[in-house]
Amino acid sequence: MLRSRLLGFLCFISSFCCAAERYHLKTADVRNSMEEMFSYHVETKEMTAPLVKRSFKIYLDQFDPQRVYMTQGEAKPFLDLNSTQIESIINHYYADEYPEYATLNKTISQAIGRARKWREELYNDFIAQGEDVKVASVDAANQYASSPDQLRKRLRAQLVQLFRMENKLKDSNYWTPERRKKVCALYEKRFAHYEESYSPAKEKAEHYFSMHILKALARGLDAHTSFFSPEEALEMRSSLEKQFEGVGVVLREGLDGIEIADLVQGGPADRSGKIVVGDILMEVDGKPVVNASYYEVLSQLKGDGRKDVMLGFKRQEKDGNETFVKVGLKREKIIMENERLMFTAEPFADGVIGKLTLPSFYESSDSASCEVDIRKALVELKKKGKVLGLVLDLRNNLGGFLSQAVKVSGLFMTSGVVVISKYAEGEVQYLRNLDPRIHYAGPLVILTSKLSASAAEIVAQALQDYGVGIVVGDERTYGKGTIQYQTVTDTGAASFFKVTVGRYYTVSGRSTQIEGVKADIVVPTAYSAYNIGERYLEYALKNDQVSPAYADSLSDVPAHTQQWFQKNYLPYLQKKESAWVQMVPSLKSNSSYRLKHDDNFKVFLQKLNQQEVEADIGENDLQMGEAVHIVKDMINLKAS
C-alpha cells in the first residue's frame, strides 16, 4: 500500500549483500526467470492467456493500489485485452520483447508527471493555509476515477490526510510556513522514491521495467508466488532467520533529516549508551548525509565490507542547545530477540502452567531455531515447578520454515507423519518426526487466530489430528496450505523469488488450504470480525485431500533404509489420542459460560462488532486468559 510505504519508513541498518550491486536485470532475464519458476510451479508450466491478463491487472494494482494516479479510461485498455492482443503478447514474450508492457509503463509515467504537477499546486495550498486546509468528501477509491477532476480530488484528499497525521500531535504554533514547507518536501521525496522505479533515469530503466514485469507475472501464478528485489530479499531473509548484521538502529526520515527512531535492544548502538532516540544522523564515516535521501544513507551505512563505522549525530538537548556527537561502532550479527520465542509461567495448584508465544517458525545457519528455543523453554519452565499444562500461542504466527513445523510438532508426539506434501506431477512425500521422545505430554492448548498461517497451521492441525492438543481461538485460521520453494535465503542466488511447488496436508490427509484449521473451542480474537484469509486472496489455489497416513506405509522410504524404519520408527508411531477430544463438549460448555459472564469479554465483543478493536494482546490478554482457564479445566477433568 502506498500509505504504508510513505509512513512506515523504518528500517534496520544492516549489511546489504553484494547482490544489490551486481544485480541489474535485462529484459532477456524475464523469460529466463519465468521459465525457472514455471519448472517449479505446482500448476502453471507455460505462459498462458489467463496469466497474461492477470499480469497487466497486477502491474496496475502494484503501481496504483489506492487509485490516485490513473483514470478508468487510461487503465481500461490494459484490463480488457482481447484474444489477438494476448496472442501477440505471448509471441513477444517468447521473443524476449515486451512492447505492450512498455506502452503500459509509458502511460504510468505520464500519470506520474500529472500527479507531480497537481501535488506541487496542492503543496502551495497547504503551505498557505496550514491546518485550515479543507477537503471535500470524495468517492471510495476502490475503482479507477471516471475523470481527471475526480482523480485530482482523490489525490488532494490523500495529501490532506497525510498532513493531518503529520501534525496532529504538534502545537499549532509549531507549524510555521517554514515547517509546512519541510512537510511538503519530505512527502514529495517519499513520493519521488516510490515513483522512481516507474519513471527512472535512463541507465536504470531496463532494470526496473524488467523487475515490474517479473513481479506482475510471478504474482499472477498464484497468491504466494513472488519475485523480489535484493533489498526485499534481504529483509525477508532477516525475518526468516530472526537475525541480521548491522549496528542496531532503526531509522526514520523526519522533517529535519534522518533520525534515530529506535535502538535494537542489546545491539552495538544500544550498548554504546551514546545514541538516543531523536538524534539526527549528520555523518557516516566523516561524509555529510544532511541532504542525502533515506536510501542514499542506507547505501552508505552498508559499508564496503568493513566492520567499523563512525557515525555523527546532532542532538537537541533539554536546555534547547544543540550538540554534535560522534560514535564509533562495529557491525555485528544481531539476534532479533523480541521476535523469537517468549515464555512465562503461571502458578497453579502444585505446579505451573506454561505460556509459550511463538511469533514465527525461524531457523538460522548457526543452528538457532524455534524448536531449540522451545526445548530450552520447557527445561526452564520445569525449574519453576511441575508443568501441569501448556498454552502454545500461535495467534499472529504467519509461518516460516516447514522443517521447523515438523520439529516443533515432534516435541509433543512420538514418531509419525507430520506433513504430507504433494507436488506438480502427483509426487507425494512424507515429512516425519523420527524422534520417539516426547518433551511434553499433558494438557495442551494451541491458541490460534485468523492470522495463524502456513507452518503455524501445520503444527495446529497435526497436533489436533493426533489428539494431543486442543485448538482454541478464531473459528478458523488463515488457510494457507501451499508449499513454496524460495531462493531468498541463498545469498549467492542469481535472482530472488518464491514459487508455489505443491500443497501440504497433515496426517489426517486434510489440507488447510482455504479452509484453515477449525477451532475445537471458539474464543474470538480481534481479527475474527475481519475478512482475513486465503479465501479472500486473488488467485488462491483450491483445496483438496489425500489419504490419511496414521499407519504410515513407508511407501516413499528407500529400500536401504526400510530396516531402520521398521526397527526404530514404526514401533513408536504416535497413536491417535481421544482423551482430550472427549473432553471438548465439557470444555466448550465451561468456556462459553465464562465468556458469557465475563464483563471484560462482553465489552471486547461489543467493540469487536463495531470493528473498533485493533489488538487484543498485552496486559489484558483475554484470549490467553481463557486459554489458561481451558488448560485448568483439562487438568481438573483429567484428575477426576
N, C-alpha and C positions, 0 to 999 in steps of 0.2 A: 504494500500500500504506500502511496506517495506520502501520506501524512506521517506514517511511521518512519519513512526514510528521512523526512525533514526534521522530525522531532526526536528521533531516537538515535542520534549520532553519538553513541557511546561505544568505545572500543578498547579492548585490552591491547596494550603495546606489546607486540611480540615480533619475533624474527620471522619475516616473510621468507619462505623458501625461495631459492634462486629461480624457481619455475616462473615467477612473475616476470623476471627479466627476459628469460629465453622464450617466453610464451607469446607467440604472435600468430594468430590464426589467419589462414588464407581461405579463399572460397573453395579451393580444392580439398581443404580439410573437412568441409561439411559432409560430403558424401562418405569420406573415409571413416569419420566418427560415427555417422549414422549406420553405415554397414556393420560396424563393430557392435553397435547397440542392437541392430536387427538380429545379429547372430546369437545374442544372448536372450532376447526378449521372449517372454512366455507365449505370446500370441502373434504379434506382427513381425513378419520377416522381410518385408519389402515396402517400398513407397507405394501407398495406395491413395485412392481418391478421398476417402474419409480423413486420412492423416493430413493430406494437403489442405482440406477445408478447415480442419481443426487448427493447423499451424498458423493460418492467417488470422483466425479469431484470437488465438493466444498471443500472437505478435502484437495485435492491437490492445488486448487486455493488459499485457505486461507493460506496455507504454502508457496507457491511459485508463487505469482501473477506476478512477473517480470521474471519468467522462468530463474532464475540464479542458481538453485540448482540441478534440475533433468533433465535427458535426456529423449528423446522421448521413448527410449526403456525401461527405468525404469518406466515411467508413464503409458505406453500403457496397461499393464496387468490389471490395475485398472480402466481404462477407457473403456475397451472392454469386460465387464463381459458378459458371456453367461447365458442362462436361468437356467442351472444346478447350476452354481455358485450363481446366485441371489436367487434361491430357498434355497440353503444351508445357505446363509447369513440371510434370513428371519427366517429360522428354528433356527439358532443360536441366533437371536435376542430374540425370544420367550423363549429361554433357558437362557437368560442373559449371552450369550457368544459372543465374538467378535473377533475370530481368524483372519478373513480376514482383519479387520481394524488394528489388531496387526501387520500383515505382512506388510501392507502399512506403518505403523509407523516405523517399523524396517528399511524399505527401505529409509524413510525420514531421520532417524537417521544416516544411513550410508552416505547419501548425505551431511548431515551437517558435518560429520567428514572429508569428502573430501574437502568441501568448506573451512573449517578451515585450513587445510593443505595448500591449494592454497593461502588463504589470508595471511598466515604467509610469504610465498615466495614473494607475491606482496608487502607486507608492507616493506620488506627489499629493494625492488626496489625503493619504494618511499622515504625511508629514505636516500638512497644513491643518488638518482637523484633529489629529491625535485621538484621544479616547471618544471624541464626539462622532467619529466616523460611523455611519449608519449602513445597514444592509437591508435591502428589501427581501421579502420571503421569496425563495426560489424553489423550483420543482425538485423532486427527488432525483438524484443523478444516477439512477440505475440504467438509464437508456441514454443514447447519444443525443445531444442537443439538436433541436429541429432547425435552429438558425444561429448565425454568429452572435446575434444580440443575446439570445438565451445563454450561449456559451460564455459570453463576457460576464453576465450576471453570476453564473456559477463560479467563475474564476474570482470575481470580486468577493463573493461570499466566503470562499475558501481562504482568501488572504485576510479578511476581517477576522475570521475565526482564529487564524494563526496569531495575528496581532494581539487579540484579546487574551489568548493563552499566554503570550509572552509577558504581558504587563499586568495580569490580574493580581499578582502578589506585590506589586510596586505601588508606592505612593504616587498620586497624580503629579506632584511637583517634580518627581524623578524624570518624567517623560518630557524632557525638553525637546525642541526641534532637532537638536544635535543627536540626542539619544534615538529619536524616531528614525533619523537617517541611518543610524547604525543598525537598527532593527531591519530596515528595508535592505540594507547592504548584506546583512547576514543571510536573510531569506533568499535574496537573489543569488548569492553564492551557492546556496544549497540547491536551488532550482537549477542553476547552471551546471552543477556537477551531475545532477540526475539526467539532464538533457544532453550532456556532452556526448554520451555514447551513441545517441541517435543523430547528432549533428557534430561529428568530431573533426579535428584537424585532419588534413589530407593523409598524413602518414599513419594515422590510426583508423582511418575509415574502413579499410578492408577487414581489419581485426574485429571491430565492433559489429560490422554488418554480418560477418560470419557467426559471431557469438550469438546475435539475436536470432538468426535463422535456426541455429542449433538448439537454442533454448526453447524456441517455439515447436520445433519438430519433436524434440525429446519429450517435452511435456505433453504433446499430442498422443504419444504412445499409450500412456495411462496416467493415473493420478499421481504416481510416485516415481516415475522416471524423470530425471532432471540432468541438465548439463550445467557445470559450474565454472566460474572464473577461478583463477588461482587463489584470489583473496577469499572468495566464498568457500573454496575447498579447505583453506587453512582454518577458517572459522568453524567449519563443520568438523574438521579433524580434532580441533581443540575441544569441541563439545563432546565428541565421542570418547576421547581419551581422558577428559577432565584434567588436562594439563597443557601448558604452553610455555614457551621460552620468552622471557622479557624482563622488565623491571617492576611490573606490578602496579601500574597506574591505569586509571580509567579516565579518558579524555572526553571533553565536551567542547564544541565550538560555540563560544559565547559572544556577547556583544563586544567585549574588549580583547578578544583573541582566543587562543586555545587554552582552556583552563582545566585544572585537575578537578574532576567530578567525584572521584573516589579513589581509595587505595585498596589494593588486594591484601587482605589480612595475611601477615606473615611473609609478604613479598619483600624484595630489596628496598623499594621505596618506603614501605611501612616500617621496616626495621631501622632504616636510617634515622627516623624521627625528625627529619629536616624538611619534610614536604607536608603541606597541609591542604585540605580541600579548599578550593578557591584560588590557589596560586595560579598565576598566568605564566605559561611557558614562553620564554623570550629567546632562548638559545638552545641549540643542540650541538655539542662539541664545538662551541665557540662561534657557530654560524647563526646569525639572526633568523628568527622564524616569525617575526611580528606580522609581516604582510603575507606570509605563506598560507596556503589553503590547508584545511584539515588533512587532506590526503597527501599533500606535499610534506607535511610534518610527519605523518606516519612513515612515509618513504625514507625520511632522514633518520627516524628512530630505529628502523630495522637494521641500520648499520651495514657494515661490509664484512661481517663475519667476526668482528672483534667483540669481546665480552664487555669491555669497558665503555661507558658513555658518560659524558659530562653535561648536565642539564642546568640551565639558568632560568630562574623564576623571578617574577615581580610579585610582591606581596603587599596587600593593603593591611596595615597594622590597625589595632583598635583605636589608636590616637589619631588616625587619619593619615599618617605618614606612609610613604611607600618605601620599601626596602628591596634590595636585589640580593637573591640567594643563589649560590652555586652549589650543586650537589653532584658528587661523583658516585655512580652506581655500576654494578656488574649485572649483566643479563644472566639469568639462570632459569632452570626449569621450575615452574611454579605449579603446585598442585591446587586445583580449584576445590578446596575442602568444603566450601559451602554448597557445592553441587554434587557431593558424594553422600554416602550413607550417613544418616543421623539416627541415633537411638537413645531412648530413655527407658527408665523402669518405674512402674507404679506399684507400690506395695499393695499386697492383697493376701489375706489370711496368713499363712505361714511362709509366704514366698513373694514373688513379684510377677507382674505382667509386663512383658517387654513390648515396646513400641518401636518398630523399625520403619523409618521413612526412606524409601529408595527413589531418588529423582530420575534415574536412568540406568540402563544396563551398560556400564562403561568397562573399558579394558584398555590398557596401555602396553607398550612394548617392554616396560620394565617390570612386568608381572603384577602390577597393581590392577585390581578389578573389584567389581561389586561383590562377587562371590567370596573373595578373600575377605573383604571388609565385613560381610555378614557373618562369616565364620568367627572372625575376631570379636564381633559384637556379641555373639552368643556366648563366647567364653567370658567376656566382661560382665554380661548380664548374670551369669551363673555365680559370679563372685558377689553379686548383690543379694543373692538368695535363690532359693529353688524357683526355677522358671515354670510357673503354673500355666501360663498362657502367653500367646503371642499375637500381635497385630502386625501384618506386613502391609504397609501403606504404599500403594501404587497409584494414588489418585491422579497426580499430574505427570506420571511417567509415560513419556512418548515412545519409549523403546530404546534401541541400541543394538548391541551385538547379540546375534542369535545364539552363539556359543555360550554366552553368559546366561541367557534364559534357561538353557539346558542345565547348566551347573547350579544355578540358584534353585531350580526345581528339585535338583538332586539332593539338596540339603534337607529336604523334608520327606523323602521317599527312599526306598531301596532301589535296586536296579530296575530298569524298564524304559520303554519308549517314551520320550517326552514330545518330540516333534516328528511329524511325517511330512516330507517335502515332495511335491510333485512338480515336474518341470515340463518344458515345452513338448518334448516328444513322448510324454506319458511316463517318463522315468520316475520311479518312486524310490526315495531314500529315507532311512530311519535314523534320527538322531537320538541316542540313548544315554541315559545315566548309567555308567558302568560300575559306580562305587556303591556297594550294598550298605555302607554305613549311613545311618540317619543322624543328623546333627541336632535335630529337634523333632520330637514326636509328642504331640499333645494338642490341646485346644488351639486352633489356628484360624484367624480371620484374615482374609485378603481384602483390603479396603480399596475400592476402585471408583472411578468416575467416568464420565464421557470422554475425558482426556487421557484415560489409560489406553495405550495403543501398542500394537506390534509386539515386541518382546514382553511387555507387561501383560498383554493378553495371553501370550503363550503360557506364562507362569500361572496366571489366574485360572485359565481353562484346564491346564494339565493337573493342577492340584485339586481342582473341582472334579475333574474326570475320575481321578483316583480316590476321591472322597476323603482326602487327608486335610482338607480345609474348607471353610465356608466363605463364599464370596458375598461381600456386603458393599452397598453403595448405590449409585445410579442404576436405573433399570437395566441398562446395558452399557458396555464400554464402546470405544471408538469404532471398532470394526475393520481394522487393517490386518488382513490375513495374507499378505503377499510378501515375497522374499525379494530383496534387492542385492544385486552384485554391484560393488562400488570400487572406484579407483581412488577415492578421496584420501584414504589412509596410506596410499602408495606415493611417497614423496617424489619418486622418480617417474611417475606416470606421464605419458605424453599429453594426455588430456584428462579432465576430471568429470566423472559422471556417475550416476547410479541408475541402474536399469532393472526393471522387474523381470526376474527369471523364473519365478514359479509361485505356487501357493503353498502355505503350510497348514497343517491340520494337527490336532493333538491326538492322544492315544485313542480317544473315542471315535476318531475319523471325522469329527466336526471341524469345520473351518470357521474362524472368527470373521472372515471377510463379509463386510456389510452388516452381518447380524451382531457381531461383538460377543462378549461374554455376558451372559444374563445373570444378574444377581440372585442369590438364594434369598436374601433379605434386602429389600429396597430401603435405603436410607439416603434420600436425595441430597446431592451436593449443590453448590451454587451454579453448576453447569447444566443441571437437569432441565432447566427451563429453555435452554437454547438449542438451536439446530446445529449440533456438533456431531461430526462423524463421517465415516466413509460414504454413507448413503447420500450425503449432501454434496459430494465432490463430483465434478465433471470427469468423465472417462474412467470411472472406477470399474474394476473387473467384477465379474459375477461371483456368487457364492456356489460352492458345490461340496461334495463329501467323498471320502474314501472309506475303505473297510477299516474297522477297529483293529487295534494291534495289542490288546491286553496280553494275549498269549504269546505274541512275538514269534513268528515262524523263522526268523533269521534268514529270510529269503534273499536279502541283499548282502549277507555276510560272506566274504570269500572263503573258499573251501579250506585253505590252510589255517584259518583262524576259528573254524567251526568247533574244533575240540576245546579250545579255550572257553568259548562262549557256553558250550554245553556244561563245562565244569564250574566256571566262575561267575556265570551270569544268570542262566536260566533258573538255577535253584533259588535265587534271591529275588525273583521278579516281584515287584510291588503288586499286592493284591488290591482289588477294588474294595475300599472300606465302606461300611454302611452306617457306622455308629453316629457320626456327625449328621449324615443325611437324614437319619431317622429323627434326629432332634429338631430339624428345621421347622416343622409346624409349631412346636412349643417355643422355639427361639423367635420365630416370626411373631407369634402372638404376644410374647413378652415385650418385644421391641416396639410393636405397634402401640401397646398400652403406654409404654414410657413416653414415646414421642407425642402421643395424643395429650398427655398430661404435663408435658414439659413446656412451661411458658416461654422459655428462650427459643425453643424449636418452633413454637407457634408463630412467634414474631419473625423468625427466619423464613418460614413458609409464606407468610404474608408478603414479605419483601421479595421473595423469590417469584411469587405470582405476578408481582408488579415489575419484575426484572430490574430490581434496584440493588441486588446483591452482586458485588464484584468478586468477592472471595469469601471463603468460609473456613479458613485455616488460620492458626495462630493461637493466641491465649484462650480464646473461646471457640475451640475447635469442636463443634457439636458432633460432627461425623466421627471423629476419632473417639470422642467421649462415648458415643453409642456403641462403637465397635468394641471398646473395652467392656462395656456392660454386657454385650453379647458373649464375649470371651468368658466373663464371670459366670454367665448362665451356663455355658458349656462346661465349665469346671464343676459347678454345682450339680448339674444334671448327670455328669459322668460319675460324681461321687455317690449319687443316690441310686 
